[in-house]
């Protein structure tokens, strides 16, 4: 006789997301997000310098997560998405 | 007027019979090992001989083998129906066999009799024969006893009742049912599905989950928390399933649910706790009367193996985090080494052996409240040993000194810890009239280093050096950001002058703040 078990998971298969198609050129606005890890800001400063040299046509916006240990607040995520065309999320240590 | 629920059963000749049919019917539930059922079987045969052309007969047995036995022994003029799944008996609330019904052609019950009372059966047969004057029934009523009680229906036998309740249409269970192959080993199956923490789990059958749900009066579909990273709605039922798997008893369930609620707060931040490379995990401390009801261990070996409540409550929380929340090693759980606390870490405070207020009273609860508190700890317990002194200040200093190297000798002013003080160490503090707040202060004091020491420390980072450079070199800095980040409870055996020291994680809203929940709210 077969045994019936109950599913211990939340029974939701996560949506498989495709990577957004990469554009030919980087134009528009780029968000650099500091996740609040040590020296994340330093890393993003260097990146910003390099981008300003090589991609003078883009506008760079800087953002800061309150703490690296928690997901970014919803409002912050919405703001980044609304204003920007690209996002770079910086890790450091 | 009651109705017998419609059913389809196979008879002993392999033919499917549907109830109701097109005629009035006699329906009788029997089982092979019931003497009264054996007594009435010839009576049913005699009625059938007289009225088979007028009535449909549905004589329903409760086991296949029992039906075969009765067919060969009695050779009745009808085939017995096989209700070995017991669903027809369960659906119609049959508690006693034999239970006989006369119904109209729509299944409405006209007459119902339990057990055997000769006069009742005689009267019933007479009424059946009345519209058919030519029919005769050859029952020798005088040879039958005047009264015999029935037996319990298998559908109310505890062996089957829980399964039937779990499988019924009005079952409180809503979780997806997984049918295992008949050749599958259920323990191996649970491993294969990725449901376990690496140790075997109890297979969560509907019966076991239903039994677990007896541990609470909450609606099984009540959502008690939303858990990352899946942002899953954690229902009472899902906690119960994982509590079964962990090996919990039903009375442990409210503690597990309270802890699930506690860790799913923004303050506790279970997502960060699971994700950190530092290997943090929830440590659960139980206070209040429930410790005794659940026979939790707060004495000898309280922080280790050997007690079912301690071990399985902690494990159940971790399985919920894994299975419902979706935090798995290699996924969003990114601990470099991990640690054994990720299997389970739950214990009770030995309040009665402590000279201080219980932990939950410190946190604003009434002493009679049963409370679980969750704390994010990344390592421990490590031992702080001082067996020789009887001086409270010395023991306090030893405890503070022991914290200096936690994480890194230069990691200062930004962590928390938990000190589990043994009864013997507590005795030393009691004799020295050291309060808990004084002990916190003494630990912090003994942990201090001067700015100069930190600057000369082996692993002072450039950014730390820059920050320290702003301070006077003789300024002394405590290991912990605040004395309040040193949590203190009492547990352990009567023998042992030692304190168990758990390394914390990142305190305050930046990381994780301990969260308490009243367990009564989940009963």
Interface residues (C-beta under 8 A of the other chain):
Chain A: X1 X2 X3 X4 X5 X6 X7 X8 X9 X10 X11 X12 X14 X38 X39 X66 X67 X69 X70 X71
Chain B: X173 X175 X176 X177 X178 X179 X180 X181 X182 X184 X186 X189 X190 X195 X203 X204 X205 X206 X209 X228 X230 X232 X233 X234 X238 X241 X242 X245 X266 X269 X271 X272 X275 X276 X319 X323 X324 X325 X326 X463 X506 X509 X510 X511 X512
